[in-house]
Each structure stands twice: as structure tokens, then as C-alpha cells.
Amino acid sequence: MFRLASMLYSIIGSSLAGSFVIAALATGHDTLVPILIAAAVGAVLGIPASWVVARAITQNIR
């Protein structure tokens, strides 16, 4: 399951980080620090999200 979660993280983590950066820019936070914080938060939240998705996929296969 770790390999599947790792593969999913490459998609989910970058999608969440990108979405959070876009949200930060849309709300007017257009300096470096808020953009980096938004990207880091999205990347960190991608870890448990990809683990949950990987677990759901493996449980539905069995």
C-alpha cells in the first residue's frame, strides 16, 4: 500500500499545493511567504489524503 500511496501522492500532493497557491493568489496574498505557506500546507495535506485514497483503493479491490 505504501507504493500506491507514494504514486498517488505525486498527483494529489501537487494538485493540493497548486490549488492552495491559486487560492492564496485569488485572495490577494501575492507575496512570497503566503505562496510558500500555501504550497507547503497543500503538500503536507496531500500525505494523509493519498494514504486514505490508497487504503480505499486496496480495500475495494479485495
mmCIF file of the N, C-alpha and C atoms, coordinates in Angstrom:
data_MODEL
# 
_entry.id   MODEL 
# 
loop_
_atom_site.group_PDB 
_atom_site.id 
_atom_site.type_symbol 
_atom_site.label_atom_id 
_atom_site.label_alt_id 
_atom_site.label_comp_id 
_atom_site.label_asym_id 
_atom_site.label_entity_id 
_atom_site.label_seq_id 
_atom_site.pdbx_PDB_ins_code 
_atom_site.Cartn_x 
_atom_site.Cartn_y 
_atom_site.Cartn_z 
_atom_site.occupancy 
_atom_site.B_iso_or_equiv 
_atom_site.pdbx_formal_charge 
_atom_site.auth_seq_id 
_atom_site.auth_comp_id 
_atom_site.auth_asym_id 
_atom_site.auth_atom_id 
_atom_site.pdbx_PDB_model_num 
ATOM 1   N N  . MET A 1 1  ? 0.826   -1.196 0.000  1.00 0.00 ? 1  MET A N  1 
ATOM 2   C CA . MET A 1 1  ? 0.000   0.000  0.000  1.00 0.00 ? 1  MET A CA 1 
ATOM 3   C C  . MET A 1 1  ? 0.867   1.254  0.000  1.00 0.00 ? 1  MET A C  1 
ATOM 4   N N  . PHE A 1 2  ? 2.085   1.148  0.554  1.00 0.00 ? 2  PHE A N  1 
ATOM 5   C CA . PHE A 1 2  ? 2.964   2.319  0.584  1.00 0.00 ? 2  PHE A CA 1 
ATOM 6   C C  . PHE A 1 2  ? 3.354   2.762  -0.828 1.00 0.00 ? 2  PHE A C  1 
ATOM 7   N N  . ARG A 1 3  ? 3.593   1.792  -1.710 1.00 0.00 ? 3  ARG A N  1 
ATOM 8   C CA . ARG A 1 3  ? 3.960   2.146  -3.090 1.00 0.00 ? 3  ARG A CA 1 
ATOM 9   C C  . ARG A 1 3  ? 2.809   2.856  -3.795 1.00 0.00 ? 3  ARG A C  1 
ATOM 10  N N  . LEU A 1 4  ? 1.589   2.372  -3.589 1.00 0.00 ? 4  LEU A N  1 
ATOM 11  C CA . LEU A 1 4  ? 0.430   3.011  -4.197 1.00 0.00 ? 4  LEU A CA 1 
ATOM 12  C C  . LEU A 1 4  ? 0.234   4.419  -3.639 1.00 0.00 ? 4  LEU A C  1 
ATOM 13  N N  . ALA A 1 5  ? 0.382   4.572  -2.326 1.00 0.00 ? 5  ALA A N  1 
ATOM 14  C CA . ALA A 1 5  ? 0.238   5.891  -1.709 1.00 0.00 ? 5  ALA A CA 1 
ATOM 15  C C  . ALA A 1 5  ? 1.310   6.851  -2.218 1.00 0.00 ? 5  ALA A C  1 
ATOM 16  N N  . SER A 1 6  ? 2.513   6.344  -2.449 1.00 0.00 ? 6  SER A N  1 
ATOM 17  C CA . SER A 1 6  ? 3.585   7.193  -2.972 1.00 0.00 ? 6  SER A CA 1 
ATOM 18  C C  . SER A 1 6  ? 3.272   7.674  -4.381 1.00 0.00 ? 6  SER A C  1 
ATOM 19  N N  . MET A 1 7  ? 2.743   6.773  -5.198 1.00 0.00 ? 7  MET A N  1 
ATOM 20  C CA . MET A 1 7  ? 2.378   7.172  -6.556 1.00 0.00 ? 7  MET A CA 1 
ATOM 21  C C  . MET A 1 7  ? 1.218   8.162  -6.558 1.00 0.00 ? 7  MET A C  1 
ATOM 22  N N  . LEU A 1 8  ? 0.258   7.916  -5.688 1.00 0.00 ? 8  LEU A N  1 
ATOM 23  C CA . LEU A 1 8  ? -0.873  8.834  -5.596 1.00 0.00 ? 8  LEU A CA 1 
ATOM 24  C C  . LEU A 1 8  ? -0.460  10.193 -5.051 1.00 0.00 ? 8  LEU A C  1 
ATOM 25  N N  . TYR A 1 9  ? 0.544   10.213 -4.165 1.00 0.00 ? 9  TYR A N  1 
ATOM 26  C CA . TYR A 1 9  ? 0.990   11.479 -3.591 1.00 0.00 ? 9  TYR A CA 1 
ATOM 27  C C  . TYR A 1 9  ? 1.542   12.416 -4.664 1.00 0.00 ? 9  TYR A C  1 
ATOM 28  N N  . SER A 1 10 ? 2.187   11.841 -5.674 1.00 0.00 ? 10 SER A N  1 
ATOM 29  C CA . SER A 1 10 ? 2.730   12.700 -6.731 1.00 0.00 ? 10 SER A CA 1 
ATOM 30  C C  . SER A 1 10 ? 1.624   13.464 -7.445 1.00 0.00 ? 10 SER A C  1 
ATOM 31  N N  . ILE A 1 11 ? 0.453   12.901 -7.497 1.00 0.00 ? 11 ILE A N  1 
ATOM 32  C CA . ILE A 1 11 ? -0.682  13.579 -8.136 1.00 0.00 ? 11 ILE A CA 1 
ATOM 33  C C  . ILE A 1 11 ? -1.449  14.426 -7.133 1.00 0.00 ? 11 ILE A C  1 
ATOM 34  N N  . ILE A 1 12 ? -1.793  13.821 -6.002 1.00 0.00 ? 12 ILE A N  1 
ATOM 35  C CA . ILE A 1 12 ? -2.637  14.503 -5.009 1.00 0.00 ? 12 ILE A CA 1 
ATOM 36  C C  . ILE A 1 12 ? -1.894  15.656 -4.349 1.00 0.00 ? 12 ILE A C  1 
ATOM 37  N N  . GLY A 1 13 ? -0.630  15.437 -3.978 1.00 0.00 ? 13 GLY A N  1 
ATOM 38  C CA . GLY A 1 13 ? 0.133   16.494 -3.308 1.00 0.00 ? 13 GLY A CA 1 
ATOM 39  C C  . GLY A 1 13 ? 0.337   17.706 -4.189 1.00 0.00 ? 13 GLY A C  1 
ATOM 40  N N  . SER A 1 14 ? 0.687   17.481 -5.444 1.00 0.00 ? 14 SER A N  1 
ATOM 41  C CA . SER A 1 14 ? 0.895   18.627 -6.337 1.00 0.00 ? 14 SER A CA 1 
ATOM 42  C C  . SER A 1 14 ? -0.423  19.321 -6.668 1.00 0.00 ? 14 SER A C  1 
ATOM 43  N N  . SER A 1 15 ? -1.511  18.552 -6.756 1.00 0.00 ? 15 SER A N  1 
ATOM 44  C CA . SER A 1 15 ? -2.817  19.170 -7.017 1.00 0.00 ? 15 SER A CA 1 
ATOM 45  C C  . SER A 1 15 ? -3.264  20.039 -5.851 1.00 0.00 ? 15 SER A C  1 
ATOM 46  N N  . LEU A 1 16 ? -3.105  19.523 -4.635 1.00 0.00 ? 16 LEU A N  1 
ATOM 47  C CA . LEU A 1 16 ? -3.489  20.318 -3.465 1.00 0.00 ? 16 LEU A CA 1 
ATOM 48  C C  . LEU A 1 16 ? -2.596  21.545 -3.305 1.00 0.00 ? 16 LEU A C  1 
ATOM 49  N N  . ALA A 1 17 ? -1.299  21.373 -3.511 1.00 0.00 ? 17 ALA A N  1 
ATOM 50  C CA . ALA A 1 17 ? -0.388  22.511 -3.387 1.00 0.00 ? 17 ALA A CA 1 
ATOM 51  C C  . ALA A 1 17 ? -0.732  23.575 -4.421 1.00 0.00 ? 17 ALA A C  1 
ATOM 52  N N  . GLY A 1 18 ? -0.982  23.152 -5.644 1.00 0.00 ? 18 GLY A N  1 
ATOM 53  C CA . GLY A 1 18 ? -1.352  24.110 -6.687 1.00 0.00 ? 18 GLY A CA 1 
ATOM 54  C C  . GLY A 1 18 ? -2.671  24.797 -6.408 1.00 0.00 ? 18 GLY A C  1 
ATOM 55  N N  . SER A 1 19 ? -3.631  24.047 -5.908 1.00 0.00 ? 19 SER A N  1 
ATOM 56  C CA . SER A 1 19 ? -4.929  24.636 -5.577 1.00 0.00 ? 19 SER A CA 1 
ATOM 57  C C  . SER A 1 19 ? -4.810  25.648 -4.453 1.00 0.00 ? 19 SER A C  1 
ATOM 58  N N  . PHE A 1 20 ? -3.992  25.325 -3.450 1.00 0.00 ? 20 PHE A N  1 
ATOM 59  C CA . PHE A 1 20 ? -3.812  26.257 -2.337 1.00 0.00 ? 20 PHE A CA 1 
ATOM 60  C C  . PHE A 1 20 ? -3.076  27.513 -2.788 1.00 0.00 ? 20 PHE A C  1 
ATOM 61  N N  . VAL A 1 21 ? -2.118  27.382 -3.684 1.00 0.00 ? 21 VAL A N  1 
ATOM 62  C CA . VAL A 1 21 ? -1.415  28.562 -4.208 1.00 0.00 ? 21 VAL A CA 1 
ATOM 63  C C  . VAL A 1 21 ? -2.385  29.435 -4.994 1.00 0.00 ? 21 VAL A C  1 
ATOM 64  N N  . ILE A 1 22 ? -3.218  28.824 -5.812 1.00 0.00 ? 22 ILE A N  1 
ATOM 65  C CA . ILE A 1 22 ? -4.207  29.596 -6.573 1.00 0.00 ? 22 ILE A CA 1 
ATOM 66  C C  . ILE A 1 22 ? -5.181  30.292 -5.630 1.00 0.00 ? 22 ILE A C  1 
ATOM 67  N N  . ALA A 1 23 ? -5.593  29.590 -4.568 1.00 0.00 ? 23 ALA A N  1 
ATOM 68  C CA . ALA A 1 23 ? -6.487  30.216 -3.593 1.00 0.00 ? 23 ALA A CA 1 
ATOM 69  C C  . ALA A 1 23 ? -5.813  31.390 -2.897 1.00 0.00 ? 23 ALA A C  1 
ATOM 70  N N  . ALA A 1 24 ? -4.531  31.249 -2.586 1.00 0.00 ? 24 ALA A N  1 
ATOM 71  C CA . ALA A 1 24 ? -3.806  32.353 -1.948 1.00 0.00 ? 24 ALA A CA 1 
ATOM 72  C C  . ALA A 1 24 ? -3.707  33.540 -2.898 1.00 0.00 ? 24 ALA A C  1 
ATOM 73  N N  . LEU A 1 25 ? -3.423  33.270 -4.154 1.00 0.00 ? 25 LEU A N  1 
ATOM 74  C CA . LEU A 1 25 ? -3.333  34.369 -5.121 1.00 0.00 ? 25 LEU A CA 1 
ATOM 75  C C  . LEU A 1 25 ? -4.691  35.028 -5.360 1.00 0.00 ? 25 LEU A C  1 
ATOM 76  N N  . ALA A 1 26 ? -5.743  34.231 -5.376 1.00 0.00 ? 26 ALA A N  1 
ATOM 77  C CA . ALA A 1 26 ? -7.079  34.782 -5.612 1.00 0.00 ? 26 ALA A CA 1 
ATOM 78  C C  . ALA A 1 26 ? -7.556  35.647 -4.451 1.00 0.00 ? 26 ALA A C  1 
ATOM 79  N N  . THR A 1 27 ? -7.051  35.384 -3.257 1.00 0.00 ? 27 THR A N  1 
ATOM 80  C CA . THR A 1 27 ? -7.453  36.185 -2.103 1.00 0.00 ? 27 THR A CA 1 
ATOM 81  C C  . THR A 1 27 ? -6.556  37.397 -1.889 1.00 0.00 ? 27 THR A C  1 
ATOM 82  N N  . GLY A 1 28 ? -5.606  37.603 -2.800 1.00 0.00 ? 28 GLY A N  1 
ATOM 83  C CA . GLY A 1 28 ? -4.781  38.805 -2.736 1.00 0.00 ? 28 GLY A CA 1 
ATOM 84  C C  . GLY A 1 28 ? -3.449  38.640 -2.038 1.00 0.00 ? 28 GLY A C  1 
ATOM 85  N N  . HIS A 1 29 ? -3.107  37.456 -1.640 1.00 0.00 ? 29 HIS A N  1 
ATOM 86  C CA . HIS A 1 29 ? -1.815  37.219 -0.991 1.00 0.00 ? 29 HIS A CA 1 
ATOM 87  C C  . HIS A 1 29 ? -0.791  36.901 -2.081 1.00 0.00 ? 29 HIS A C  1 
ATOM 88  N N  . ASP A 1 30 ? -0.175  37.938 -2.617 1.00 0.00 ? 30 ASP A N  1 
ATOM 89  C CA . ASP A 1 30 ? 0.684   37.747 -3.782 1.00 0.00 ? 30 ASP A CA 1 
ATOM 90  C C  . ASP A 1 30 ? 2.169   37.978 -3.486 1.00 0.00 ? 30 ASP A C  1 
ATOM 91  N N  . THR A 1 31 ? 2.560   37.803 -2.238 1.00 0.00 ? 31 THR A N  1 
ATOM 92  C CA . THR A 1 31 ? 3.988   37.872 -1.910 1.00 0.00 ? 31 THR A CA 1 
ATOM 93  C C  . THR A 1 31 ? 4.525   36.460 -1.701 1.00 0.00 ? 31 THR A C  1 
ATOM 94  N N  . LEU A 1 32 ? 5.825   36.351 -1.530 1.00 0.00 ? 32 LEU A N  1 
ATOM 95  C CA . LEU A 1 32 ? 6.474   35.043 -1.494 1.00 0.00 ? 32 LEU A CA 1 
ATOM 96  C C  . LEU A 1 32 ? 6.047   34.194 -0.304 1.00 0.00 ? 32 LEU A C  1 
ATOM 97  N N  . VAL A 1 33 ? 6.001   34.763 0.871  1.00 0.00 ? 33 VAL A N  1 
ATOM 98  C CA . VAL A 1 33 ? 5.750   33.974 2.078  1.00 0.00 ? 33 VAL A CA 1 
ATOM 99  C C  . VAL A 1 33 ? 4.363   33.316 2.067  1.00 0.00 ? 33 VAL A C  1 
ATOM 100 N N  . PRO A 1 34 ? 3.276   34.027 1.781  1.00 0.00 ? 34 PRO A N  1 
ATOM 101 C CA . PRO A 1 34 ? 1.973   33.334 1.755  1.00 0.00 ? 34 PRO A CA 1 
ATOM 102 C C  . PRO A 1 34 ? 1.884   32.265 0.668  1.00 0.00 ? 34 PRO A C  1 
ATOM 103 N N  . ILE A 1 35 ? 2.541   32.480 -0.451 1.00 0.00 ? 35 ILE A N  1 
ATOM 104 C CA . ILE A 1 35 ? 2.518   31.483 -1.514 1.00 0.00 ? 35 ILE A CA 1 
ATOM 105 C C  . ILE A 1 35 ? 3.271   30.230 -1.074 1.00 0.00 ? 35 ILE A C  1 
ATOM 106 N N  . LEU A 1 36 ? 4.428   30.395 -0.450 1.00 0.00 ? 36 LEU A N  1 
ATOM 107 C CA . LEU A 1 36 ? 5.182   29.242 0.039  1.00 0.00 ? 36 LEU A CA 1 
ATOM 108 C C  . LEU A 1 36 ? 4.437   28.508 1.141  1.00 0.00 ? 36 LEU A C  1 
ATOM 109 N N  . ILE A 1 37 ? 3.776   29.237 2.013  1.00 0.00 ? 37 ILE A N  1 
ATOM 110 C CA . ILE A 1 37 ? 2.996   28.599 3.074  1.00 0.00 ? 37 ILE A CA 1 
ATOM 111 C C  . ILE A 1 37 ? 1.842   27.804 2.481  1.00 0.00 ? 37 ILE A C  1 
ATOM 112 N N  . ALA A 1 38 ? 1.160   28.377 1.508  1.00 0.00 ? 38 ALA A N  1 
ATOM 113 C CA . ALA A 1 38 ? 0.043   27.668 0.867  1.00 0.00 ? 38 ALA A CA 1 
ATOM 114 C C  . ALA A 1 38 ? 0.525   26.408 0.166  1.00 0.00 ? 38 ALA A C  1 
ATOM 115 N N  . ALA A 1 39 ? 1.667   26.487 -0.517 1.00 0.00 ? 39 ALA A N  1 
ATOM 116 C CA . ALA A 1 39 ? 2.207   25.305 -1.193 1.00 0.00 ? 39 ALA A CA 1 
ATOM 117 C C  . ALA A 1 39 ? 2.620   24.242 -0.184 1.00 0.00 ? 39 ALA A C  1 
ATOM 118 N N  . ALA A 1 40 ? 3.227   24.653 0.918  1.00 0.00 ? 40 ALA A N  1 
ATOM 119 C CA . ALA A 1 40 ? 3.656   23.692 1.934  1.00 0.00 ? 40 ALA A CA 1 
ATOM 120 C C  . ALA A 1 40 ? 2.460   23.031 2.614  1.00 0.00 ? 40 ALA A C  1 
ATOM 121 N N  . VAL A 1 41 ? 1.432   23.806 2.909  1.00 0.00 ? 41 VAL A N  1 
ATOM 122 C CA . VAL A 1 41 ? 0.231   23.237 3.532  1.00 0.00 ? 41 VAL A CA 1 
ATOM 123 C C  . VAL A 1 41 ? -0.426  22.232 2.597  1.00 0.00 ? 41 VAL A C  1 
ATOM 124 N N  . GLY A 1 42 ? -0.506  22.567 1.318  1.00 0.00 ? 42 GLY A N  1 
ATOM 125 C CA . GLY A 1 42 ? -1.082  21.630 0.360  1.00 0.00 ? 42 GLY A CA 1 
ATOM 126 C C  . GLY A 1 42 ? -0.272  20.358 0.233  1.00 0.00 ? 42 GLY A C  1 
ATOM 127 N N  . ALA A 1 43 ? 1.053   20.493 0.236  1.00 0.00 ? 43 ALA A N  1 
ATOM 128 C CA . ALA A 1 43 ? 1.911   19.310 0.134  1.00 0.00 ? 43 ALA A CA 1 
ATOM 129 C C  . ALA A 1 43 ? 1.792   18.436 1.378  1.00 0.00 ? 43 ALA A C  1 
ATOM 130 N N  . VAL A 1 44 ? 1.701   19.049 2.546  1.00 0.00 ? 44 VAL A N  1 
ATOM 131 C CA . VAL A 1 44 ? 1.577   18.278 3.790  1.00 0.00 ? 44 VAL A CA 1 
ATOM 132 C C  . VAL A 1 44 ? 0.200   17.610 3.874  1.00 0.00 ? 44 VAL A C  1 
ATOM 133 N N  . LEU A 1 45 ? -0.847  18.299 3.457  1.00 0.00 ? 45 LEU A N  1 
ATOM 134 C CA . LEU A 1 45 ? -2.180  17.700 3.493  1.00 0.00 ? 45 LEU A CA 1 
ATOM 135 C C  . LEU A 1 45 ? -2.341  16.604 2.443  1.00 0.00 ? 45 LEU A C  1 
ATOM 136 N N  . GLY A 1 46 ? -1.471  16.597 1.453  1.00 0.00 ? 46 GLY A N  1 
ATOM 137 C CA . GLY A 1 46 ? -1.513  15.547 0.452  1.00 0.00 ? 46 GLY A CA 1 
ATOM 138 C C  . GLY A 1 46 ? -1.078  14.202 0.987  1.00 0.00 ? 46 GLY A C  1 
ATOM 139 N N  . ILE A 1 47 ? -0.282  14.183 2.044  1.00 0.00 ? 47 ILE A N  1 
ATOM 140 C CA . ILE A 1 47 ? 0.206   12.920 2.607  1.00 0.00 ? 47 ILE A CA 1 
ATOM 141 C C  . ILE A 1 47 ? -0.943  12.086 3.186  1.00 0.00 ? 47 ILE A C  1 
ATOM 142 N N  . PRO A 1 48 ? -1.729  12.616 4.130  1.00 0.00 ? 48 PRO A N  1 
ATOM 143 C CA . PRO A 1 48 ? -2.830  11.778 4.630  1.00 0.00 ? 48 PRO A CA 1 
ATOM 144 C C  . PRO A 1 48 ? -3.910  11.542 3.582  1.00 0.00 ? 48 PRO A C  1 
ATOM 145 N N  . ALA A 1 49 ? -4.092  12.483 2.676  1.00 0.00 ? 49 ALA A N  1 
ATOM 146 C CA . ALA A 1 49 ? -5.110  12.292 1.638  1.00 0.00 ? 49 ALA A CA 1 
ATOM 147 C C  . ALA A 1 49 ? -4.739  11.131 0.722  1.00 0.00 ? 49 ALA A C  1 
ATOM 148 N N  . SER A 1 50 ? -3.488  11.051 0.330  1.00 0.00 ? 50 SER A N  1 
ATOM 149 C CA . SER A 1 50 ? -3.086  9.955  -0.539 1.00 0.00 ? 50 SER A CA 1 
ATOM 150 C C  . SER A 1 50 ? -3.105  8.628  0.211  1.00 0.00 ? 50 SER A C  1 
ATOM 151 N N  . TRP A 1 51 ? -2.834  8.637  1.493  1.00 0.00 ? 51 TRP A N  1 
ATOM 152 C CA . TRP A 1 51 ? -2.910  7.404  2.287  1.00 0.00 ? 51 TRP A CA 1 
ATOM 153 C C  . TRP A 1 51 ? -4.360  6.911  2.366  1.00 0.00 ? 51 TRP A C  1 
ATOM 154 N N  . VAL A 1 52 ? -5.306  7.844  2.562  1.00 0.00 ? 52 VAL A N  1 
ATOM 155 C CA . VAL A 1 52 ? -6.723  7.478  2.634  1.00 0.00 ? 52 VAL A CA 1 
ATOM 156 C C  . VAL A 1 52 ? -7.201  6.939  1.289  1.00 0.00 ? 52 VAL A C  1 
ATOM 157 N N  . VAL A 1 53 ? -6.809  7.571  0.211  1.00 0.00 ? 53 VAL A N  1 
ATOM 158 C CA . VAL A 1 53 ? -7.217  7.115  -1.114 1.00 0.00 ? 53 VAL A CA 1 
ATOM 159 C C  . VAL A 1 53 ? -6.611  5.748  -1.419 1.00 0.00 ? 53 VAL A C  1 
ATOM 160 N N  . ALA A 1 54 ? -5.344  5.555  -1.077 1.00 0.00 ? 54 ALA A N  1 
ATOM 161 C CA . ALA A 1 54 ? -4.702  4.261  -1.315 1.00 0.00 ? 54 ALA A CA 1 
ATOM 162 C C  . ALA A 1 54 ? -5.384  3.161  -0.502 1.00 0.00 ? 54 ALA A C  1 
ATOM 163 N N  . ARG A 1 55 ? -5.740  3.450  0.740  1.00 0.00 ? 55 ARG A N  1 
ATOM 164 C CA . ARG A 1 55 ? -6.424  2.456  1.563  1.00 0.00 ? 55 ARG A CA 1 
ATOM 165 C C  . ARG A 1 55 ? -7.803  2.129  0.995  1.00 0.00 ? 55 ARG A C  1 
ATOM 166 N N  . ALA A 1 56 ? -8.510  3.147  0.515  1.00 0.00 ? 56 ALA A N  1 
ATOM 167 C CA . ALA A 1 56 ? -9.827  2.895  -0.075 1.00 0.00 ? 56 ALA A CA 1 
ATOM 168 C C  . ALA A 1 56 ? -9.705  2.058  -1.354 1.00 0.00 ? 56 ALA A C  1 
ATOM 169 N N  . ILE A 1 57 ? -8.683  2.322  -2.150 1.00 0.00 ? 57 ILE A N  1 
ATOM 170 C CA . ILE A 1 57 ? -8.500  1.531  -3.372 1.00 0.00 ? 57 ILE A CA 1 
ATOM 171 C C  . ILE A 1 57 ? -8.173  0.084  -3.038 1.00 0.00 ? 57 ILE A C  1 
ATOM 172 N N  . THR A 1 58 ? -7.262  -0.131 -2.102 1.00 0.00 ? 58 THR A N  1 
ATOM 173 C CA . THR A 1 58 ? -6.884  -1.509 -1.776 1.00 0.00 ? 58 THR A CA 1 
ATOM 174 C C  . THR A 1 58 ? -8.017  -2.271 -1.091 1.00 0.00 ? 58 THR A C  1 
ATOM 175 N N  . GLN A 1 59 ? -8.845  -1.603 -0.322 1.00 0.00 ? 59 GLN A N  1 
ATOM 176 C CA . GLN A 1 59 ? -9.964  -2.289 0.318  1.00 0.00 ? 59 GLN A CA 1 
ATOM 177 C C  . GLN A 1 59 ? -11.053 -2.628 -0.682 1.00 0.00 ? 59 GLN A C  1 
ATOM 178 N N  . ASN A 1 60 ? -11.226 -1.811 -1.698 1.00 0.00 ? 60 ASN A N  1 
ATOM 179 C CA . ASN A 1 60 ? -12.248 -2.090 -2.693 1.00 0.00 ? 60 ASN A CA 1 
ATOM 180 C C  . ASN A 1 60 ? -11.807 -3.168 -3.675 1.00 0.00 ? 60 ASN A C  1 
ATOM 181 N N  . ILE A 1 61 ? -10.513 -3.376 -3.802 1.00 0.00 ? 61 ILE A N  1 
ATOM 182 C CA . ILE A 1 61 ? -10.016 -4.422 -4.687 1.00 0.00 ? 61 ILE A CA 1 
ATOM 183 C C  . ILE A 1 61 ? -10.230 -5.789 -4.046 1.00 0.00 ? 61 ILE A C  1 
ATOM 184 N N  . ARG A 1 62 ? -10.042 -5.893 -2.758 1.00 0.00 ? 62 ARG A N  1 
ATOM 185 C CA . ARG A 1 62 ? -10.140 -7.186 -2.061 1.00 0.00 ? 62 ARG A CA 1 
ATOM 186 C C  . ARG A 1 62 ? -11.542 -7.627 -1.921 1.00 0.00 ? 62 ARG A C  1 
# 
